[in-house]
């Protein structure tokens, strides 16, 4: 079986191996992430404008903890990877 993309054809087996490799990489990367990060850390990691855009469009919501805002890291990573 072959998957046809607009710029090339890829054998199904190669496609699945690439997806599996990317998934394994993402899982390893996410494993070291803390569950929540501060707003300042989110700005440094993902870019201030990007985080503010996600927040203004309702795609991510911070939680308030003792005088600071925090974001769930998994939510930010998902938005980063999907190009939202």
PyMOL Python script that loads the backbone (N, CA, C, O; Angstrom):
from pymol import cmd

cmd.read_pdbstr("""\
ATOM      1  N   UNK A   1       0.843  -1.180   0.000  1.00  0.00           N
ATOM      2  CA  UNK A   1       0.000   0.000   0.000  1.00  0.00           C
ATOM      3  C   UNK A   1       0.884   1.238   0.000  1.00  0.00           C
ATOM      4  O   UNK A   1       1.925   1.262   0.657  1.00  0.00           O
ATOM      5  N   UNK A   2       0.476   2.254  -0.728  1.00  0.00           N
ATOM      6  CA  UNK A   2       1.220   3.506  -0.837  1.00  0.00           C
ATOM      7  C   UNK A   2       0.287   4.673  -0.545  1.00  0.00           C
ATOM      8  O   UNK A   2      -0.856   4.701  -1.001  1.00  0.00           O
ATOM      9  N   UNK A   3       0.790   5.631   0.219  1.00  0.00           N
ATOM     10  CA  UNK A   3       0.043   6.856   0.484  1.00  0.00           C
ATOM     11  C   UNK A   3       0.495   7.914  -0.504  1.00  0.00           C
ATOM     12  O   UNK A   3       1.693   8.128  -0.688  1.00  0.00           O
ATOM     13  N   UNK A   4      -0.451   8.567  -1.134  1.00  0.00           N
ATOM     14  CA  UNK A   4      -0.150   9.584  -2.138  1.00  0.00           C
ATOM     15  C   UNK A   4      -0.333  10.966  -1.519  1.00  0.00           C
ATOM     16  O   UNK A   4      -1.433  11.327  -1.099  1.00  0.00           O
ATOM     17  N   UNK A   5       0.759  11.737  -1.467  1.00  0.00           N
ATOM     18  CA  UNK A   5       0.711  13.115  -1.025  1.00  0.00           C
ATOM     19  C   UNK A   5       0.867  14.000  -2.261  1.00  0.00           C
ATOM     20  O   UNK A   5       1.237  13.514  -3.329  1.00  0.00           O
ATOM     21  N   UNK A   6       0.594  15.269  -2.122  1.00  0.00           N
ATOM     22  CA  UNK A   6       0.651  16.155  -3.284  1.00  0.00           C
ATOM     23  C   UNK A   6       2.051  16.250  -3.881  1.00  0.00           C
ATOM     24  O   UNK A   6       2.199  16.476  -5.082  1.00  0.00           O
ATOM     25  N   UNK A   7       3.088  16.078  -3.045  1.00  0.00           N
ATOM     26  CA  UNK A   7       4.446  16.213  -3.565  1.00  0.00           C
ATOM     27  C   UNK A   7       5.181  14.891  -3.764  1.00  0.00           C
ATOM     28  O   UNK A   7       6.215  14.864  -4.432  1.00  0.00           O
ATOM     29  N   UNK A   8       4.661  13.769  -3.187  1.00  0.00           N
ATOM     30  CA  UNK A   8       5.332  12.483  -3.373  1.00  0.00           C
ATOM     31  C   UNK A   8       4.468  11.335  -2.859  1.00  0.00           C
ATOM     32  O   UNK A   8       3.455  11.542  -2.191  1.00  0.00           O
ATOM     33  N   UNK A   9       4.899  10.121  -3.192  1.00  0.00           N
ATOM     34  CA  UNK A   9       4.257   8.914  -2.692  1.00  0.00           C
ATOM     35  C   UNK A   9       5.160   8.305  -1.630  1.00  0.00           C
ATOM     36  O   UNK A   9       6.385   8.323  -1.754  1.00  0.00           O
ATOM     37  N   UNK A  10       4.536   7.762  -0.579  1.00  0.00           N
ATOM     38  CA  UNK A  10       5.294   7.157   0.509  1.00  0.00           C
ATOM     39  C   UNK A  10       4.699   5.782   0.794  1.00  0.00           C
ATOM     40  O   UNK A  10       3.486   5.649   0.957  1.00  0.00           O
ATOM     41  N   UNK A  11       5.555   4.757   0.854  1.00  0.00           N
ATOM     42  CA  UNK A  11       5.039   3.440   1.233  1.00  0.00           C
ATOM     43  C   UNK A  11       4.425   3.499   2.634  1.00  0.00           C
ATOM     44  O   UNK A  11       4.945   4.187   3.512  1.00  0.00           O
ATOM     45  N   UNK A  12       3.347   2.798   2.838  1.00  0.00           N
ATOM     46  CA  UNK A  12       2.617   2.814   4.105  1.00  0.00           C
ATOM     47  C   UNK A  12       3.535   2.447   5.270  1.00  0.00           C
ATOM     48  O   UNK A  12       3.472   3.070   6.330  1.00  0.00           O
ATOM     49  N   UNK A  13       4.375   1.453   5.079  1.00  0.00           N
ATOM     50  CA  UNK A  13       5.274   1.004   6.146  1.00  0.00           C
ATOM     51  C   UNK A  13       6.221   2.137   6.579  1.00  0.00           C
ATOM     52  O   UNK A  13       6.456   2.320   7.773  1.00  0.00           O
ATOM     53  N   UNK A  14       6.752   2.879   5.638  1.00  0.00           N
ATOM     54  CA  UNK A  14       7.632   4.013   5.945  1.00  0.00           C
ATOM     55  C   UNK A  14       6.857   5.087   6.700  1.00  0.00           C
ATOM     56  O   UNK A  14       7.357   5.652   7.673  1.00  0.00           O
ATOM     57  N   UNK A  15       5.652   5.365   6.257  1.00  0.00           N
ATOM     58  CA  UNK A  15       4.807   6.356   6.922  1.00  0.00           C
ATOM     59  C   UNK A  15       4.563   5.969   8.381  1.00  0.00           C
ATOM     60  O   UNK A  15       4.714   6.798   9.278  1.00  0.00           O
ATOM     61  N   UNK A  16       4.187   4.716   8.618  1.00  0.00           N
ATOM     62  CA  UNK A  16       3.914   4.246   9.979  1.00  0.00           C
ATOM     63  C   UNK A  16       5.174   4.305  10.838  1.00  0.00           C
ATOM     64  O   UNK A  16       5.104   4.693  12.004  1.00  0.00           O
ATOM     65  N   UNK A  17       6.316   3.928  10.288  1.00  0.00           N
ATOM     66  CA  UNK A  17       7.569   3.990  11.042  1.00  0.00           C
ATOM     67  C   UNK A  17       7.918   5.427  11.411  1.00  0.00           C
ATOM     68  O   UNK A  17       8.383   5.685  12.521  1.00  0.00           O
ATOM     69  N   UNK A  18       7.701   6.350  10.505  1.00  0.00           N
ATOM     70  CA  UNK A  18       7.961   7.759  10.792  1.00  0.00           C
ATOM     71  C   UNK A  18       7.027   8.290  11.878  1.00  0.00           C
ATOM     72  O   UNK A  18       7.456   9.031  12.763  1.00  0.00           O
ATOM     73  N   UNK A  19       5.765   7.915  11.810  1.00  0.00           N
ATOM     74  CA  UNK A  19       4.800   8.345  12.831  1.00  0.00           C
ATOM     75  C   UNK A  19       5.191   7.762  14.189  1.00  0.00           C
ATOM     76  O   UNK A  19       5.170   8.471  15.195  1.00  0.00           O
ATOM     77  N   UNK A  20       5.548   6.478  14.224  1.00  0.00           N
ATOM     78  CA  UNK A  20       5.939   5.831  15.474  1.00  0.00           C
ATOM     79  C   UNK A  20       7.196   6.475  16.060  1.00  0.00           C
ATOM     80  O   UNK A  20       7.283   6.677  17.271  1.00  0.00           O
ATOM     81  N   UNK A  21       8.155   6.792  15.216  1.00  0.00           N
ATOM     82  CA  UNK A  21       9.382   7.427  15.691  1.00  0.00           C
ATOM     83  C   UNK A  21       9.096   8.810  16.279  1.00  0.00           C
ATOM     84  O   UNK A  21       9.640   9.171  17.323  1.00  0.00           O
ATOM     85  N   UNK A  22       8.247   9.575  15.608  1.00  0.00           N
ATOM     86  CA  UNK A  22       7.899  10.905  16.118  1.00  0.00           C
ATOM     87  C   UNK A  22       7.131  10.807  17.426  1.00  0.00           C
ATOM     88  O   UNK A  22       7.361  11.600  18.340  1.00  0.00           O
ATOM     89  N   UNK A  23       6.236   9.857  17.526  1.00  0.00           N
ATOM     90  CA  UNK A  23       5.473   9.650  18.758  1.00  0.00           C
ATOM     91  C   UNK A  23       6.398   9.275  19.908  1.00  0.00           C
ATOM     92  O   UNK A  23       6.263   9.811  21.007  1.00  0.00           O
ATOM     93  N   UNK A  24       7.334   8.364  19.671  1.00  0.00           N
ATOM     94  CA  UNK A  24       8.284   7.963  20.711  1.00  0.00           C
ATOM     95  C   UNK A  24       9.132   9.151  21.156  1.00  0.00           C
ATOM     96  O   UNK A  24       9.383   9.330  22.348  1.00  0.00           O
ATOM     97  N   UNK A  25       9.572   9.958  20.196  1.00  0.00           N
ATOM     98  CA  UNK A  25      10.355  11.152  20.523  1.00  0.00           C
ATOM     99  C   UNK A  25       9.544  12.111  21.391  1.00  0.00           C
ATOM    100  O   UNK A  25      10.044  12.614  22.397  1.00  0.00           O
ATOM    101  N   UNK A  26       8.296  12.363  21.003  1.00  0.00           N
ATOM    102  CA  UNK A  26       7.435  13.272  21.767  1.00  0.00           C
ATOM    103  C   UNK A  26       7.188  12.756  23.175  1.00  0.00           C
ATOM    104  O   UNK A  26       7.188  13.539  24.126  1.00  0.00           O
ATOM    105  N   UNK A  27       6.978  11.464  23.326  1.00  0.00           N
ATOM    106  CA  UNK A  27       6.748  10.893  24.656  1.00  0.00           C
ATOM    107  C   UNK A  27       7.979  11.058  25.541  1.00  0.00           C
ATOM    108  O   UNK A  27       7.855  11.386  26.721  1.00  0.00           O
ATOM    109  N   UNK A  28       9.155  10.835  24.982  1.00  0.00           N
ATOM    110  CA  UNK A  28      10.387  11.022  25.763  1.00  0.00           C
ATOM    111  C   UNK A  28      10.554  12.475  26.162  1.00  0.00           C
ATOM    112  O   UNK A  28      10.936  12.769  27.295  1.00  0.00           O
ATOM    113  N   UNK A  29      10.276  13.379  25.250  1.00  0.00           N
ATOM    114  CA  UNK A  29      10.411  14.802  25.527  1.00  0.00           C
ATOM    115  C   UNK A  29       9.411  15.235  26.609  1.00  0.00           C
ATOM    116  O   UNK A  29       9.763  15.963  27.537  1.00  0.00           O
ATOM    117  N   UNK A  30       8.177  14.782  26.476  1.00  0.00           N
ATOM    118  CA  UNK A  30       7.133  15.182  27.423  1.00  0.00           C
ATOM    119  C   UNK A  30       7.342  14.584  28.805  1.00  0.00           C
ATOM    120  O   UNK A  30       6.896  15.160  29.797  1.00  0.00           O
ATOM    121  N   UNK A  31       8.006  13.453  28.888  1.00  0.00           N
ATOM    122  CA  UNK A  31       8.209  12.772  30.164  1.00  0.00           C
ATOM    123  C   UNK A  31       8.994  13.636  31.147  1.00  0.00           C
ATOM    124  O   UNK A  31       8.806  13.524  32.359  1.00  0.00           O
ATOM    125  N   UNK A  32       9.869  14.493  30.634  1.00  0.00           N
ATOM    126  CA  UNK A  32      10.683  15.339  31.507  1.00  0.00           C
ATOM    127  C   UNK A  32      10.011  16.679  31.827  1.00  0.00           C
ATOM    128  O   UNK A  32      10.527  17.447  32.639  1.00  0.00           O
ATOM    129  N   UNK A  33       8.872  16.965  31.201  1.00  0.00           N
ATOM    130  CA  UNK A  33       8.170  18.221  31.452  1.00  0.00           C
ATOM    131  C   UNK A  33       7.455  18.189  32.796  1.00  0.00           C
ATOM    132  O   UNK A  33       6.886  17.165  33.172  1.00  0.00           O
ATOM    133  N   UNK A  34       7.481  19.318  33.531  1.00  0.00           N
ATOM    134  CA  UNK A  34       6.646  19.397  34.733  1.00  0.00           C
ATOM    135  C   UNK A  34       5.173  19.495  34.322  1.00  0.00           C
ATOM    136  O   UNK A  34       4.870  19.873  33.191  1.00  0.00           O
ATOM    137  N   UNK A  35       4.269  19.161  35.226  1.00  0.00           N
ATOM    138  CA  UNK A  35       2.846  19.205  34.880  1.00  0.00           C
ATOM    139  C   UNK A  35       2.390  20.633  34.578  1.00  0.00           C
ATOM    140  O   UNK A  35       1.626  20.855  33.638  1.00  0.00           O
ATOM    141  N   UNK A  36       2.854  21.594  35.368  1.00  0.00           N
ATOM    142  CA  UNK A  36       2.498  23.001  35.167  1.00  0.00           C
ATOM    143  C   UNK A  36       3.766  23.841  35.109  1.00  0.00           C
ATOM    144  O   UNK A  36       4.762  23.539  35.766  1.00  0.00           O
ATOM    145  N   UNK A  37       3.709  24.916  34.300  1.00  0.00           N
ATOM    146  CA  UNK A  37       4.815  25.873  34.268  1.00  0.00           C
ATOM    147  C   UNK A  37       4.254  27.279  34.467  1.00  0.00           C
ATOM    148  O   UNK A  37       3.097  27.558  34.152  1.00  0.00           O
ATOM    149  N   UNK A  38       5.103  28.152  34.997  1.00  0.00           N
ATOM    150  CA  UNK A  38       4.678  29.529  35.241  1.00  0.00           C
ATOM    151  C   UNK A  38       4.450  30.244  33.916  1.00  0.00           C
ATOM    152  O   UNK A  38       4.909  29.801  32.863  1.00  0.00           O
ATOM    153  N   UNK A  39       3.737  31.347  33.993  1.00  0.00           N
ATOM    154  CA  UNK A  39       3.474  32.127  32.789  1.00  0.00           C
ATOM    155  C   UNK A  39       4.780  32.617  32.171  1.00  0.00           C
ATOM    156  O   UNK A  39       4.932  32.599  30.949  1.00  0.00           O
ATOM    157  N   UNK A  40       5.726  33.054  33.005  1.00  0.00           N
ATOM    158  CA  UNK A  40       7.015  33.526  32.476  1.00  0.00           C
ATOM    159  C   UNK A  40       7.759  32.404  31.760  1.00  0.00           C
ATOM    160  O   UNK A  40       8.346  32.630  30.702  1.00  0.00           O
ATOM    161  N   UNK A  41       7.743  31.202  32.323  1.00  0.00           N
ATOM    162  CA  UNK A  41       8.398  30.070  31.670  1.00  0.00           C
ATOM    163  C   UNK A  41       7.687  29.721  30.368  1.00  0.00           C
ATOM    164  O   UNK A  41       8.341  29.386  29.381  1.00  0.00           O
ATOM    165  N   UNK A  42       6.368  29.794  30.352  1.00  0.00           N
ATOM    166  CA  UNK A  42       5.596  29.531  29.125  1.00  0.00           C
ATOM    167  C   UNK A  42       5.971  30.547  28.048  1.00  0.00           C
ATOM    168  O   UNK A  42       6.131  30.187  26.882  1.00  0.00           O
ATOM    169  N   UNK A  43       6.109  31.804  28.432  1.00  0.00           N
ATOM    170  CA  UNK A  43       6.505  32.842  27.479  1.00  0.00           C
ATOM    171  C   UNK A  43       7.898  32.555  26.910  1.00  0.00           C
ATOM    172  O   UNK A  43       8.119  32.697  25.708  1.00  0.00           O
ATOM    173  N   UNK A  44       8.835  32.151  27.773  1.00  0.00           N
ATOM    174  CA  UNK A  44      10.196  31.865  27.317  1.00  0.00           C
ATOM    175  C   UNK A  44      10.245  30.634  26.410  1.00  0.00           C
ATOM    176  O   UNK A  44      10.987  30.607  25.428  1.00  0.00           O
ATOM    177  N   UNK A  45       9.456  29.623  26.745  1.00  0.00           N
ATOM    178  CA  UNK A  45       9.510  28.359  26.010  1.00  0.00           C
ATOM    179  C   UNK A  45       8.741  28.413  24.693  1.00  0.00           C
ATOM    180  O   UNK A  45       9.230  27.935  23.670  1.00  0.00           O
ATOM    181  N   UNK A  46       7.550  28.989  24.712  1.00  0.00           N
ATOM    182  CA  UNK A  46       6.667  28.947  23.548  1.00  0.00           C
ATOM    183  C   UNK A  46       6.506  30.291  22.842  1.00  0.00           C
ATOM    184  O   UNK A  46       5.916  30.360  21.764  1.00  0.00           O
ATOM    185  N   UNK A  47       7.023  31.344  23.439  1.00  0.00           N
ATOM    186  CA  UNK A  47       6.898  32.675  22.857  1.00  0.00           C
ATOM    187  C   UNK A  47       5.710  33.419  23.448  1.00  0.00           C
ATOM    188  O   UNK A  47       4.594  32.902  23.497  1.00  0.00           O
ATOM    189  N   UNK A  48       5.968  34.623  23.887  1.00  0.00           N
ATOM    190  CA  UNK A  48       4.933  35.421  24.542  1.00  0.00           C
ATOM    191  C   UNK A  48       3.700  35.620  23.660  1.00  0.00           C
ATOM    192  O   UNK A  48       2.572  35.394  24.099  1.00  0.00           O
ATOM    193  N   UNK A  49       3.923  36.041  22.419  1.00  0.00           N
ATOM    194  CA  UNK A  49       2.788  36.313  21.529  1.00  0.00           C
ATOM    195  C   UNK A  49       1.969  35.052  21.269  1.00  0.00           C
ATOM    196  O   UNK A  49       0.741  35.102  21.216  1.00  0.00           O
ATOM    197  N   UNK A  50       2.651  33.935  21.109  1.00  0.00           N
ATOM    198  CA  UNK A  50       1.963  32.678  20.850  1.00  0.00           C
ATOM    199  C   UNK A  50       1.070  32.280  22.035  1.00  0.00           C
ATOM    200  O   UNK A  50      -0.097  31.934  21.847  1.00  0.00           O
ATOM    201  N   UNK A  51       1.622  32.331  23.252  1.00  0.00           N
ATOM    202  CA  UNK A  51       0.846  31.971  24.444  1.00  0.00           C
ATOM    203  C   UNK A  51      -0.322  32.937  24.620  1.00  0.00           C
ATOM    204  O   UNK A  51      -1.434  32.512  24.931  1.00  0.00           O
ATOM    205  N   UNK A  52      -0.082  34.219  24.425  1.00  0.00           N
ATOM    206  CA  UNK A  52      -1.171  35.195  24.550  1.00  0.00           C
ATOM    207  C   UNK A  52      -2.252  34.958  23.500  1.00  0.00           C
ATOM    208  O   UNK A  52      -3.439  35.112  23.787  1.00  0.00           O
ATOM    209  N   UNK A  53      -1.851  34.587  22.288  1.00  0.00           N
ATOM    210  CA  UNK A  53      -2.837  34.296  21.236  1.00  0.00           C
ATOM    211  C   UNK A  53      -3.674  33.079  21.610  1.00  0.00           C
ATOM    212  O   UNK A  53      -4.897  33.100  21.468  1.00  0.00           O
ATOM    213  N   UNK A  54      -3.021  32.015  22.087  1.00  0.00           N
ATOM    214  CA  UNK A  54      -3.756  30.818  22.510  1.00  0.00           C
ATOM    215  C   UNK A  54      -4.714  31.148  23.644  1.00  0.00           C
ATOM    216  O   UNK A  54      -5.839  30.648  23.678  1.00  0.00           O
ATOM    217  N   UNK A  55      -4.271  31.984  24.567  1.00  0.00           N
ATOM    218  CA  UNK A  55      -5.129  32.364  25.698  1.00  0.00           C
ATOM    219  C   UNK A  55      -6.311  33.218  25.223  1.00  0.00           C
ATOM    220  O   UNK A  55      -7.446  32.990  25.641  1.00  0.00           O
ATOM    221  N   UNK A  56      -6.048  34.199  24.352  1.00  0.00           N
ATOM    222  CA  UNK A  56      -7.108  35.086  23.864  1.00  0.00           C
ATOM    223  C   UNK A  56      -8.141  34.354  23.012  1.00  0.00           C
ATOM    224  O   UNK A  56      -9.306  34.750  22.976  1.00  0.00           O
ATOM    225  N   UNK A  57      -7.726  33.297  22.331  1.00  0.00           N
ATOM    226  CA  UNK A  57      -8.672  32.529  21.520  1.00  0.00           C
ATOM    227  C   UNK A  57      -9.326  31.398  22.315  1.00  0.00           C
ATOM    228  O   UNK A  57     -10.128  30.643  21.765  1.00  0.00           O
ATOM    229  N   UNK A  58      -8.996  31.276  23.590  1.00  0.00           N
ATOM    230  CA  UNK A  58      -9.629  30.278  24.447  1.00  0.00           C
ATOM    231  C   UNK A  58      -9.082  28.866  24.294  1.00  0.00           C
ATOM    232  O   UNK A  58      -9.694  27.909  24.767  1.00  0.00           O
ATOM    233  N   UNK A  59      -7.941  28.729  23.641  1.00  0.00           N
ATOM    234  CA  UNK A  59      -7.370  27.396  23.433  1.00  0.00           C
ATOM    235  C   UNK A  59      -6.634  26.892  24.664  1.00  0.00           C
ATOM    236  O   UNK A  59      -6.450  25.686  24.828  1.00  0.00           O
ATOM    237  N   UNK A  60      -6.215  27.805  25.526  1.00  0.00           N
ATOM    238  CA  UNK A  60      -5.543  27.438  26.770  1.00  0.00           C
ATOM    239  C   UNK A  60      -5.966  28.433  27.846  1.00  0.00           C
ATOM    240  O   UNK A  60      -6.168  29.617  27.577  1.00  0.00           O
ATOM    241  N   UNK A  61      -6.092  27.926  29.062  1.00  0.00           N
ATOM    242  CA  UNK A  61      -6.482  28.782  30.187  1.00  0.00           C
ATOM    243  C   UNK A  61      -5.510  28.576  31.337  1.00  0.00           C
ATOM    244  O   UNK A  61      -5.253  27.439  31.732  1.00  0.00           O
ATOM    245  N   UNK A  62      -4.966  29.660  31.878  1.00  0.00           N
ATOM    246  CA  UNK A  62      -4.064  29.516  33.013  1.00  0.00           C
ATOM    247  C   UNK A  62      -4.848  29.265  34.299  1.00  0.00           C
ATOM    248  O   UNK A  62      -6.042  29.551  34.385  1.00  0.00           O
ATOM    249  N   UNK A  63      -4.158  28.730  35.276  1.00  0.00           N
ATOM    250  CA  UNK A  63      -4.750  28.617  36.610  1.00  0.00           C
ATOM    251  C   UNK A  63      -3.976  29.553  37.524  1.00  0.00           C
ATOM    252  O   UNK A  63      -2.781  29.774  37.327  1.00  0.00           O
ATOM    253  N   UNK A  64      -4.648  30.096  38.508  1.00  0.00           N
ATOM    254  CA  UNK A  64      -4.005  31.028  39.432  1.00  0.00           C
ATOM    255  C   UNK A  64      -3.569  30.257  40.674  1.00  0.00           C
ATOM    256  O   UNK A  64      -4.359  29.573  41.325  1.00  0.00           O
ATOM    257  N   UNK A  65      -2.290  30.395  40.969  1.00  0.00           N
ATOM    258  CA  UNK A  65      -1.730  29.796  42.180  1.00  0.00           C
ATOM    259  C   UNK A  65      -0.917  30.860  42.893  1.00  0.00           C
ATOM    260  O   UNK A  65      -0.085  31.521  42.273  1.00  0.00           O
ATOM    261  N   UNK A  66      -1.138  31.027  44.142  1.00  0.00           N
ATOM    262  CA  UNK A  66      -0.414  31.950  45.006  1.00  0.00           C
ATOM    263  C   UNK A  66       0.386  33.017  44.242  1.00  0.00           C
ATOM    264  O   UNK A  66       1.594  32.882  44.052  1.00  0.00           O
ATOM    265  N   UNK A  67      -0.282  34.036  43.826  1.00  0.00           N
ATOM    266  CA  UNK A  67       0.319  35.212  43.200  1.00  0.00           C
ATOM    267  C   UNK A  67       0.936  34.980  41.816  1.00  0.00           C
ATOM    268  O   UNK A  67       1.702  35.823  41.350  1.00  0.00           O
ATOM    269  N   UNK A  68       0.625  33.865  41.147  1.00  0.00           N
ATOM    270  CA  UNK A  68       1.153  33.684  39.799  1.00  0.00           C
ATOM    271  C   UNK A  68       0.202  32.844  38.962  1.00  0.00           C
ATOM    272  O   UNK A  68      -0.627  32.099  39.485  1.00  0.00           O
ATOM    273  N   UNK A  69       0.341  32.980  37.663  1.00  0.00           N
ATOM    274  CA  UNK A  69      -0.444  32.192  36.720  1.00  0.00           C
ATOM    275  C   UNK A  69       0.409  31.038  36.221  1.00  0.00           C
ATOM    276  O   UNK A  69       1.603  31.199  35.969  1.00  0.00           O
ATOM    277  N   UNK A  70      -0.218  29.867  36.080  1.00  0.00           N
ATOM    278  CA  UNK A  70       0.478  28.701  35.555  1.00  0.00           C
ATOM    279  C   UNK A  70      -0.346  28.072  34.442  1.00  0.00           C
ATOM    280  O   UNK A  70      -1.574  28.164  34.422  1.00  0.00           O
ATOM    281  N   UNK A  71       0.354  27.437  33.523  1.00  0.00           N
ATOM    282  CA  UNK A  71      -0.279  26.750  32.398  1.00  0.00           C
ATOM    283  C   UNK A  71       0.075  25.272  32.456  1.00  0.00           C
ATOM    284  O   UNK A  71       1.167  24.900  32.885  1.00  0.00           O
ATOM    285  N   UNK A  72      -0.858  24.437  32.021  1.00  0.00           N
ATOM    286  CA  UNK A  72      -0.592  23.005  31.938  1.00  0.00           C
ATOM    287  C   UNK A  72       0.326  22.777  30.740  1.00  0.00           C
ATOM    288  O   UNK A  72      -0.023  23.121  29.611  1.00  0.00           O
ATOM    289  N   UNK A  73       1.480  22.206  30.986  1.00  0.00           N
ATOM    290  CA  UNK A  73       2.499  22.039  29.946  1.00  0.00           C
ATOM    291  C   UNK A  73       2.005  21.177  28.793  1.00  0.00           C
ATOM    292  O   UNK A  73       2.292  21.481  27.636  1.00  0.00           O
ATOM    293  N   UNK A  74       1.270  20.114  29.082  1.00  0.00           N
ATOM    294  CA  UNK A  74       0.778  19.219  28.025  1.00  0.00           C
ATOM    295  C   UNK A  74      -0.130  19.967  27.050  1.00  0.00           C
ATOM    296  O   UNK A  74      -0.093  19.709  25.847  1.00  0.00           O
ATOM    297  N   UNK A  75      -0.942  20.890  27.560  1.00  0.00           N
ATOM    298  CA  UNK A  75      -1.818  21.678  26.681  1.00  0.00           C
ATOM    299  C   UNK A  75      -0.998  22.563  25.745  1.00  0.00           C
ATOM    300  O   UNK A  75      -1.302  22.667  24.557  1.00  0.00           O
ATOM    301  N   UNK A  76       0.041  23.197  26.285  1.00  0.00           N
ATOM    302  CA  UNK A  76       0.891  24.063  25.466  1.00  0.00           C
ATOM    303  C   UNK A  76       1.645  23.256  24.410  1.00  0.00           C
ATOM    304  O   UNK A  76       1.768  23.692  23.265  1.00  0.00           O
ATOM    305  N   UNK A  77       2.148  22.082  24.790  1.00  0.00           N
ATOM    306  CA  UNK A  77       2.872  21.230  23.827  1.00  0.00           C
ATOM    307  C   UNK A  77       1.945  20.793  22.689  1.00  0.00           C
ATOM    308  O   UNK A  77       2.346  20.789  21.525  1.00  0.00           O
ATOM    309  N   UNK A  78       0.708  20.425  23.027  1.00  0.00           N
ATOM    310  CA  UNK A  78      -0.241  20.013  22.010  1.00  0.00           C
ATOM    311  C   UNK A  78      -0.504  21.134  21.010  1.00  0.00           C
ATOM    312  O   UNK A  78      -0.498  20.908  19.800  1.00  0.00           O
ATOM    313  N   UNK A  79      -0.733  22.334  21.515  1.00  0.00           N
ATOM    314  CA  UNK A  79      -0.967  23.476  20.644  1.00  0.00           C
ATOM    315  C   UNK A  79       0.252  23.776  19.783  1.00  0.00           C
ATOM    316  O   UNK A  79       0.114  24.121  18.609  1.00  0.00           O
ATOM    317  N   UNK A  80       1.436  23.649  20.355  1.00  0.00           N
ATOM    318  CA  UNK A  80       2.670  23.882  19.606  1.00  0.00           C
ATOM    319  C   UNK A  80       2.807  22.884  18.465  1.00  0.00           C
ATOM    320  O   UNK A  80       3.180  23.257  17.353  1.00  0.00           O
ATOM    321  N   UNK A  81       2.512  21.631  18.732  1.00  0.00           N
ATOM    322  CA  UNK A  81       2.704  20.576  17.730  1.00  0.00           C
ATOM    323  C   UNK A  81       1.629  20.592  16.643  1.00  0.00           C
ATOM    324  O   UNK A  81       1.882  20.187  15.508  1.00  0.00           O
ATOM    325  N   UNK A  82       0.454  21.052  16.985  1.00  0.00           N
ATOM    326  CA  UNK A  82      -0.619  21.046  15.987  1.00  0.00           C
ATOM    327  C   UNK A  82      -0.659  22.347  15.195  1.00  0.00           C
ATOM    328  O   UNK A  82      -1.449  22.486  14.261  1.00  0.00           O
ATOM    329  N   UNK A  83       0.190  23.297  15.565  1.00  0.00           N
ATOM    330  CA  UNK A  83       0.250  24.550  14.834  1.00  0.00           C
ATOM    331  C   UNK A  83      -0.993  25.399  15.017  1.00  0.00           C
ATOM    332  O   UNK A  83      -1.350  26.194  14.148  1.00  0.00           O
ATOM    333  N   UNK A  84      -1.645  25.224  16.151  1.00  0.00           N
ATOM    334  CA  UNK A  84      -2.894  25.953  16.407  1.00  0.00           C
ATOM    335  C   UNK A  84      -2.657  27.411  16.635  1.00  0.00           C
ATOM    336  O   UNK A  84      -3.605  28.162  16.863  1.00  0.00           O
TER     337      UNK A  84
END
""", "prot")
cmd.dss("prot")
cmd.show_as("cartoon", "prot")
cmd.util.cbc("prot")
cmd.orient("prot")
